[in-house]
Amino acid sequence: MAAQTSMLHIRVDDDIKEQATQALTAMGMSVSDAVRLFLRRVVIDQAFPLELKVPNAETLAAMEESRTMMAERRARFESAAELFADLEKNSNK
């Protein structure tokens, strides 16, 4: 006997929906598949399937910097060499 199903209606920003659809399609899944998987994990684990944390001040600053850079369409480093030099300099922190 087939399980009875019902519709789930949610509101999502158009851009997020499109980006998620593209990412999930690349993984071979539909948005509906992803939502079903998410809900199944909630039932199985009896918990939210993602770790949720309140970001600390450093993370919040990095998030804001990232948003600004994306809005301005600019990179943090001018070249790969500059990026690697920064990684090397900060790898001992």
DSSP file (Angstrom, degrees, kcal/mol; ACC not computed):
  #  RESIDUE AA STRUCTURE BP1 BP2  ACC     N-H-->O    O-->H-N    N-H-->O    O-->H-N    TCO  KAPPA ALPHA  PHI   PSI    X-CA   Y-CA   Z-CA
    1    1 A M              0   0    0      0, 0.0     2,-0.1     0, 0.0     0, 0.0   0.000 360.0 360.0 360.0 130.9    0.0    0.0    0.0
    2    2 A A        -     0   0    0      1,-0.1     2,-0.1     0, 0.0     0, 0.0  -0.447 360.0-107.8 -74.6 143.7    1.4    3.4   -1.0
    3    3 A A        -     0   0    0     -2,-0.1     2,-0.3     1,-0.1    -1,-0.1  -0.428  33.9-113.5 -68.8 144.2    1.9    6.0    1.7
    4    4 A Q        -     0   0    0     -2,-0.1     2,-0.3     1,-0.0    -1,-0.1  -0.603  37.0-160.7 -78.2 139.6   -0.5    8.9    1.6
    5    5 A T        -     0   0    0     -2,-0.3     2,-0.3     0, 0.0    -1,-0.0  -0.792   9.0-163.0-120.0 162.4    1.2   12.2    0.7
    6    6 A S        -     0   0    0     -2,-0.3     2,-0.2     2,-0.0     0, 0.0  -0.961  26.5-102.8-140.9 160.2    0.3   15.9    1.2
    7    7 A M        -     0   0    0     -2,-0.3     2,-0.5     2,-0.0     0, 0.0  -0.561  24.7-157.0 -83.5 146.1    1.5   19.1   -0.4
    8    8 A L        -     0   0    0     -2,-0.2     2,-0.5     2,-0.0    -2,-0.0  -0.993   7.0-163.7-123.0 122.8    3.8   21.5    1.5
    9    9 A H        +     0   0    0     -2,-0.5     2,-0.3     2,-0.0    -2,-0.0  -0.929  14.6 169.5-110.9 126.1    3.8   25.1    0.5
   10   10 A I        -     0   0    0     -2,-0.5     2,-0.5     2,-0.0    -2,-0.0  -0.952  30.5-126.9-132.8 153.9    6.6   27.4    1.5
   11   11 A R        +     0   0    0     -2,-0.3     2,-0.4     0, 0.0    -2,-0.0  -0.886  33.7 170.1-102.2 129.9    7.7   30.9    0.6
   12   12 A V        -     0   0    0     -2,-0.5    -2,-0.0     0, 0.0     5,-0.0  -0.995  42.1 -96.9-139.2 141.5   11.3   31.3   -0.5
   13   13 A D     >  -     0   0    0     -2,-0.4     4,-2.6     1,-0.1     5,-0.2  -0.312  35.6-125.4 -54.3 136.4   13.1   34.3   -2.1
   14   14 A D  H  > S+     0   0    0      1,-0.2     4,-2.4     2,-0.2     5,-0.2   0.881 108.7  50.2 -56.1 -42.4   13.2   33.8   -5.9
   15   15 A D  H  > S+     0   0    0      2,-0.2     4,-2.7     1,-0.2    -1,-0.2   0.916 111.3  48.0 -64.7 -43.2   17.0   34.1   -6.1
   16   16 A I  H  > S+     0   0    0      2,-0.2     4,-3.0     1,-0.2     5,-0.3   0.923 111.4  51.0 -63.0 -44.0   17.6   31.5   -3.3
   17   17 A K  H  X S+     0   0    0     -4,-2.6     4,-2.6     2,-0.2    -2,-0.2   0.930 112.5  46.1 -59.4 -45.6   15.1   29.1   -5.0
   18   18 A E  H  X S+     0   0    0     -4,-2.4     4,-2.3     2,-0.2    -2,-0.2   0.928 114.8  46.2 -64.7 -45.6   16.9   29.5   -8.3
   19   19 A Q  H  X S+     0   0    0     -4,-2.7     4,-2.4     2,-0.2    -2,-0.2   0.911 114.7  47.5 -64.2 -42.1   20.4   29.1   -6.9
   20   20 A A  H  X S+     0   0    0     -4,-3.0     4,-3.1    -5,-0.2     5,-0.3   0.905 110.3  52.8 -65.4 -40.9   19.3   26.1   -4.8
   21   21 A T  H  X S+     0   0    0     -4,-2.6     4,-2.5    -5,-0.3    -2,-0.2   0.925 111.0  46.9 -59.8 -45.1   17.6   24.5   -7.8
   22   22 A Q  H  X S+     0   0    0     -4,-2.3     4,-1.9     2,-0.2    -2,-0.2   0.932 114.7  46.1 -63.2 -46.1   20.8   24.8   -9.8
   23   23 A A  H  X S+     0   0    0     -4,-2.4     4,-0.9     1,-0.2    -2,-0.2   0.926 115.3  46.0 -64.0 -44.9   22.9   23.4   -7.0
   24   24 A L  H  <>S+     0   0    0     -4,-3.1     5,-3.1     1,-0.2     3,-0.5   0.882 109.1  55.2 -67.5 -37.6   20.6   20.5   -6.3
   25   25 A T  H ><5S+     0   0    0     -4,-2.5     3,-1.5    -5,-0.3    -1,-0.2   0.905 104.3  54.6 -59.8 -41.0   20.2   19.7  -10.0
   26   26 A A  H 3<5S+     0   0    0     -4,-1.9    -1,-0.2     1,-0.3    -2,-0.2   0.781 108.9  49.2 -62.9 -25.7   24.0   19.5  -10.2
   27   27 A M  T 3<5S-     0   0    0     -4,-0.9    -1,-0.3    -3,-0.5    -2,-0.2   0.427 122.8-108.0 -91.2  -0.6   23.7   16.9   -7.4
   28   28 A G  T < 5S+     0   0    0     -3,-1.5     2,-0.3    -4,-0.3    -3,-0.2   0.735  82.6 113.6  82.1  22.7   21.0   15.0   -9.2
   29   29 A M      < -     0   0    0     -5,-3.1    -1,-0.3    -8,-0.1     2,-0.2  -0.886  57.1-136.8-125.8 156.0   18.2   16.1   -6.8
   30   30 A S     >  -     0   0    0     -2,-0.3     4,-2.2    -3,-0.1     5,-0.1  -0.608  33.9-107.9 -98.2 168.4   15.2   18.3   -7.1
   31   31 A V  H  > S+     0   0    0     -2,-0.2     4,-2.5     1,-0.2     5,-0.2   0.905 123.6  53.3 -61.6 -40.5   14.1   20.9   -4.5
   32   32 A S  H  > S+     0   0    0      1,-0.2     4,-2.6     2,-0.2    -1,-0.2   0.910 106.8  51.4 -61.1 -42.2   11.3   18.5   -3.5
   33   33 A D  H  > S+     0   0    0      1,-0.2     4,-2.6     2,-0.2    -1,-0.2   0.927 110.7  49.0 -58.6 -44.9   13.9   15.7   -3.0
   34   34 A A  H  X S+     0   0    0     -4,-2.2     4,-2.6     2,-0.2    -2,-0.2   0.897 111.5  48.1 -64.5 -41.6   16.0   17.9   -0.8
   35   35 A V  H  X S+     0   0    0     -4,-2.5     4,-2.7     2,-0.2     5,-0.2   0.921 112.2  49.5 -65.8 -42.9   13.0   19.0    1.4
   36   36 A R  H  X S+     0   0    0     -4,-2.6     4,-2.4     2,-0.2    -2,-0.2   0.921 112.4  48.1 -60.8 -43.3   11.9   15.3    1.7
   37   37 A L  H  X S+     0   0    0     -4,-2.6     4,-2.2     2,-0.2    -2,-0.2   0.921 111.2  50.9 -62.4 -44.8   15.4   14.3    2.7
   38   38 A F  H  X S+     0   0    0     -4,-2.6     4,-1.9     1,-0.2    -2,-0.2   0.944 112.8  45.0 -57.3 -50.7   15.6   17.2    5.2
   39   39 A L  H  X S+     0   0    0     -4,-2.7     4,-2.2     1,-0.2    -1,-0.2   0.872 109.8  55.2 -65.5 -36.8   12.3   16.2    6.8
   40   40 A R  H  X S+     0   0    0     -4,-2.4     4,-2.8    -5,-0.2    -1,-0.2   0.907 107.4  50.3 -61.5 -40.7   13.2   12.6    6.9
   41   41 A R  H  X S+     0   0    0     -4,-2.2     4,-2.9     2,-0.2     6,-0.4   0.883 107.6  53.8 -65.5 -37.8   16.4   13.4    8.9
   42   42 A V  H  X>S+     0   0    0     -4,-1.9     4,-1.8     2,-0.2     5,-0.6   0.933 112.8  43.8 -59.6 -45.2   14.3   15.5   11.3
   43   43 A V  H  <5S+     0   0    0     -4,-2.2    -2,-0.2     2,-0.2    -1,-0.2   0.941 117.5  44.0 -66.1 -48.2   12.1   12.5   11.9
   44   44 A I  H  <5S+     0   0    0     -4,-2.8    -2,-0.2     1,-0.2    -3,-0.2   0.930 126.0  30.7 -64.3 -47.4   15.0    9.9   12.2
   45   45 A D  H  <5S-     0   0    0     -4,-2.9    -1,-0.2     2,-0.2    -2,-0.2   0.636  92.1-138.3 -88.1 -15.5   17.3   12.1   14.4
   46   46 A Q  T  <5S+     0   0    0     -4,-1.8     2,-0.3    -5,-0.4    -3,-0.2   0.897  75.9  87.3  52.9  40.8   14.5   13.9   16.3
   47   47 A A  S   <S-     0   0    0     -5,-0.6    -1,-0.2    -6,-0.4    -2,-0.2  -0.975  95.3 -83.3-158.2 160.8   16.8   17.0   15.8
   48   48 A F        -     0   0    0     -2,-0.3     4,-0.1     1,-0.1   -10,-0.0  -0.609  41.6-137.0 -69.7 128.7   17.5   19.7   13.3
   49   49 A P  S    S+     0   0    0      0, 0.0     2,-0.4     0, 0.0    -1,-0.1   0.395  80.4  65.0 -78.4   6.3   19.9   18.2   10.8
   50   50 A L  S    S-     0   0    0      2,-0.0     2,-0.5     0, 0.0    -2,-0.1  -0.959  87.1-114.4-125.4 145.8   22.2   21.2   10.6
   51   51 A E        -     0   0    0     -2,-0.4     2,-0.5     2,-0.0     0, 0.0  -0.676  32.6-160.9 -78.9 123.1   24.4   22.6   13.3
   52   52 A L        +     0   0    0     -2,-0.5     2,-0.3    -4,-0.1    -4,-0.0  -0.915  16.1 168.1-108.7 129.2   23.1   26.1   14.2
   53   53 A K        -     0   0    0     -2,-0.5    -2,-0.0     3,-0.0     3,-0.0  -0.971  39.7-117.3-136.1 150.9   25.4   28.5   16.0
   54   54 A V        -     0   0    0     -2,-0.3    -2,-0.0     1,-0.0     2,-0.0  -0.809  45.2-119.4 -83.3 121.7   25.3   32.2   16.7
   55   55 A P        -     0   0    0      0, 0.0    -1,-0.0     0, 0.0     2,-0.0  -0.324  23.3-125.1 -66.7 143.9   28.3   33.6   14.9
   56   56 A N     >  -     0   0    0      1,-0.1     4,-2.7     4,-0.0     5,-0.2  -0.230  34.6 -91.7 -78.5 176.5   31.0   35.3   16.9
   57   57 A A  H  > S+     0   0    0      1,-0.2     4,-2.3     2,-0.2     5,-0.2   0.873 125.8  51.2 -60.0 -40.6   32.2   38.8   16.2
   58   58 A E  H  > S+     0   0    0      2,-0.2     4,-2.1     1,-0.2    -1,-0.2   0.914 112.5  45.8 -64.6 -42.7   35.1   37.7   14.0
   59   59 A T  H  > S+     0   0    0      2,-0.2     4,-2.6     1,-0.2    -2,-0.2   0.906 111.5  52.1 -66.7 -42.1   32.7   35.5   11.9
   60   60 A L  H  X S+     0   0    0     -4,-2.7     4,-2.4     1,-0.2    -2,-0.2   0.906 110.0  49.4 -59.7 -41.6   30.1   38.3   11.7
   61   61 A A  H  X S+     0   0    0     -4,-2.3     4,-2.5     2,-0.2    -1,-0.2   0.907 111.4  48.9 -64.4 -41.5   32.8   40.7   10.5
   62   62 A A  H  X S+     0   0    0     -4,-2.1     4,-2.4     2,-0.2    -2,-0.2   0.887 110.8  50.8 -65.1 -39.1   34.0   38.2    7.8
   63   63 A M  H  X S+     0   0    0     -4,-2.6     4,-2.4     2,-0.2    -2,-0.2   0.918 111.6  47.0 -64.7 -43.1   30.4   37.7    6.7
   64   64 A E  H  X S+     0   0    0     -4,-2.4     4,-2.5     2,-0.2    -2,-0.2   0.909 111.6  51.0 -65.8 -41.3   29.8   41.4    6.4
   65   65 A E  H  X S+     0   0    0     -4,-2.5     4,-2.6     1,-0.2    -2,-0.2   0.914 110.8  49.7 -60.1 -42.9   33.1   41.8    4.5
   66   66 A S  H  X S+     0   0    0     -4,-2.4     4,-2.5     2,-0.2    -2,-0.2   0.919 110.3  49.2 -62.8 -45.1   32.0   39.0    2.1
   67   67 A R  H  X S+     0   0    0     -4,-2.4     4,-2.5     1,-0.2    -1,-0.2   0.913 112.4  48.6 -61.7 -42.4   28.6   40.6    1.5
   68   68 A T  H  X S+     0   0    0     -4,-2.5     4,-2.3     2,-0.2    -2,-0.2   0.925 111.4  49.4 -62.9 -45.2   30.3   43.9    0.7
   69   69 A M  H  X>S+     0   0    0     -4,-2.6     5,-2.3     1,-0.2     4,-0.6   0.895 112.4  47.8 -62.6 -40.5   32.8   42.3   -1.6
   70   70 A M  H  <5S+     0   0    0     -4,-2.5     3,-0.5     3,-0.2    -1,-0.2   0.911 112.0  49.6 -67.1 -41.2   30.0   40.5   -3.5
   71   71 A A  H  <5S+     0   0    0     -4,-2.5    -2,-0.2     1,-0.2    -1,-0.2   0.875 117.6  40.3 -64.6 -36.6   27.9   43.6   -3.7
   72   72 A E  H  <5S-     0   0    0     -4,-2.3    -1,-0.2    -5,-0.2    -2,-0.2   0.493 106.1-131.1 -88.7  -4.3   30.9   45.6   -5.1
   73   73 A R  T  <5 +     0   0    0     -4,-0.6     2,-0.3    -3,-0.5    -3,-0.2   0.937  60.6 134.4  51.5  52.2   32.0   42.6   -7.2
   74   74 A R      < -     0   0    0     -5,-2.3     2,-0.2    -6,-0.1    -1,-0.2  -0.935  51.5-128.1-130.0 154.9   35.6   42.9   -6.0
   75   75 A A        -     0   0    0     -2,-0.3     3,-0.0     1,-0.1    -5,-0.0  -0.652  14.3-132.7 -97.2 155.9   38.1   40.4   -4.8
   76   76 A R  S    S+     0   0    0     -2,-0.2     2,-0.4     1,-0.1    -1,-0.1   0.810  94.0  41.7 -75.2 -30.4   40.0   40.6   -1.5
   77   77 A F        -     0   0    0      1,-0.1    -1,-0.1    -3,-0.0    -2,-0.1  -0.908  69.6-144.4-121.3 146.9   43.3   39.8   -3.3
   78   78 A E  S    S+     0   0    0     -2,-0.4     2,-0.3     1,-0.1    -1,-0.1   0.737  83.8   8.7 -79.0 -24.1   44.6   41.1   -6.6
   79   79 A S  S  > S-     0   0    0      1,-0.1     4,-1.8     0, 0.0    -1,-0.1  -0.952  74.0-107.7-150.8 166.5   46.3   37.8   -7.5
   80   80 A A  H  > S+     0   0    0     -2,-0.3     4,-2.8     1,-0.2     5,-0.2   0.872 119.1  57.5 -64.5 -37.2   46.7   34.2   -6.4
   81   81 A A  H  > S+     0   0    0      1,-0.2     4,-2.3     2,-0.2    -1,-0.2   0.906 105.9  49.2 -60.8 -41.6   50.2   35.0   -5.2
   82   82 A E  H  > S+     0   0    0      2,-0.2     4,-2.0     1,-0.2    -1,-0.2   0.897 111.2  50.3 -64.8 -40.4   48.9   37.7   -2.9
   83   83 A L  H  X S+     0   0    0     -4,-1.8     4,-2.5     2,-0.2    -2,-0.2   0.943 112.1  46.3 -61.1 -49.4   46.3   35.2   -1.5
   84   84 A F  H  X S+     0   0    0     -4,-2.8     4,-2.7     1,-0.2    -2,-0.2   0.867 110.1  53.8 -65.0 -36.4   48.9   32.6   -0.9
   85   85 A A  H  X S+     0   0    0     -4,-2.3     4,-2.5    -5,-0.2    -1,-0.2   0.913 110.3  47.4 -62.7 -41.9   51.2   35.1    0.8
   86   86 A D  H  X S+     0   0    0     -4,-2.0     4,-2.2     2,-0.2    -2,-0.2   0.908 111.8  50.1 -65.9 -41.9   48.4   36.1    3.1
   87   87 A L  H  X S+     0   0    0     -4,-2.5     4,-0.7     2,-0.2    -2,-0.2   0.924 112.3  47.7 -61.2 -44.2   47.6   32.5    3.9
   88   88 A E  H >< S+     0   0    0     -4,-2.7     3,-0.8     1,-0.2     4,-0.3   0.928 112.1  49.4 -61.8 -46.1   51.2   31.8    4.6
   89   89 A K  H 3< S+     0   0    0     -4,-2.5     3,-0.4     1,-0.2    -1,-0.2   0.866 119.0  37.9 -61.7 -38.1   51.5   34.8    6.9
   90   90 A N  H >< S+     0   0    0     -4,-2.2     3,-1.3     1,-0.2    -1,-0.2   0.370  88.6  93.4 -98.2   4.4   48.4   34.0    8.8
   91   91 A S  T << S+     0   0    0     -3,-0.8    -1,-0.2    -4,-0.7    -2,-0.1   0.697  82.4  56.5 -72.9 -16.9   48.8   30.2    9.0
   92   92 A N  T 3         0   0    0     -3,-0.4    -1,-0.3    -4,-0.3    -2,-0.1   0.308 360.0 360.0 -96.4   9.1   50.6   30.3   12.4
   93   93 A K    <         0   0    0     -3,-1.3    -1,-0.2     0, 0.0    -2,-0.1   0.491 360.0 360.0 -73.0 360.0   47.8   32.2   14.2
